[in-house]
Amino acid sequence: YRKLRFKRGLSILTVYLLALALVVILLQMILPQVVQSIMDLATNMQYYLNGLERLVQQVTEQFQLEGAGIEESLEFIKNLTSKLTETVASSLPQLLDFGMAVGSGIISGITAVISSIYMLAGKGRLVPQLKKMLYAVVPKRRADKFLQICSHANKVFVNGKLIDSAIIGVLCFLLCLILRIPYPMLISVVIGVTNIIPFFGPILGAIPCLMILVIVDPWAALRFLVLVIALQQFDGNILGPKILGDSTGLSAIWVLVAIVVGGGLFGFPGMVLGVPTFAVLYALVREWVNHRLDAEGIDGNGAPRTKPAEPTEEE
């Protein structure tokens, strides 16, 4: 709408129409199927367990395997499944409290939407006003440093990871339909949501889905395992670098530390936000360390820095 007269108003309207369409798709297509999949899974769990037990007995008899360890593993899966089913059943009464919380959340959401409209409409004036206030209160050097940190944080936090995870979730759903894997919507939602966590998210999402599929259909679990490995390779080597690049700048060990610490302190939100937060802190610490080493005239090994040779007259 760059050439139109009311370009900002049309842009804001387009953004909210797209957001509304996304919410409608989420509420009308995705959530009902996920809820129905969970209910079907809980209802037919005993049937799936009986089928798994028959398959294990057939394999044990056909290949003359030792059945004691297999039977113990199967019994453990049964006990674990029954406990999970009881937990789901006992948590159903809490849905009423959840509904009340959703009601209050809707009111807060309406207020947030109205505020966001004003912020988007006045973005062209709001950002310069905030910068002007910052330079008026803080010395220029500190203000420049603060804006640099904000720019880096914006690059790390808003880095397309949600888009990447949404694409992986949609691909997982389509491939699950093609490969005839049970509960495709439930599995795709789990894979897409956990894919937000860098490096280890696909593994965290694949484990519970694989456990469910082993109970429902072991051969489908095998197909799903191949599918997850292929999706992870595609995301890590092709899709992720195209969308994200190296936005965090963290190695795998620091990503693991950020996930463990963030998850231990704040649960799943901490696992999602822990990596970009740690990336910002990591960049600040690295810059401070390099500045201190330059001031001391030494390198990372403690040896004196060698100054580059000055060019001669012939050079």
Number of C-alpha atoms within 10 A of each C-alpha: 10 9 6 8 9 10 12 17 14 13 15 15 13 12 12 13 12 11 12 12 12 12 13 12 12 12 12 11 12 16 15 13 16 19 13 14 18 14 13 12 18 17 12 11 19 16 13 18 20 14 16 18 18 12 14 16 15 12 13 15 12 9 8 9 12 10 14 9 10 15 15 11 12 17 14 12 15 18 12 12 19 15 12 13 16 12 11 14 11 10 10 10 10 9 10 10 10 11 11 11 11 13 12 10 12 12 10 11 13 11 11 12 12 10 12 13 15 12 14 15 15 12 13 11 11 13 12 11 11 11 13 11 11 17 14 11 9 12 10 12 9 12 16 15 11 14 13 12 16 13 11 18 20 13 16 22 17 13 18 18 19 14 15 20 23 19 15 25 23 16 15 23 22 15 17 21 14 10 14 13 20 19 22 20 25 19 25 26 22 19 28 25 18 22 27 21 25 20 16 15 20 24 16 15 21 21 13 14 19 21 14 20 23 18 23 24 18 17 12 19 20 14 16 25 17 11 16 18 14 12 19 19 13 13 20 14 11 11 18 21 13 13 15 17 12 12 19 23 15 18 10 12 9 15 23 18 14 23 27 16 17 21 17 12 13 13 13 15 13 19 25 22 18 23 26 25 17 21 23 22 14 16 17 13 12 12 12 12 13 14 12 13 16 14 9 12 14 15 14 11 7 10 9 13 14 9 7 6 6 7 7 6 5 4 5
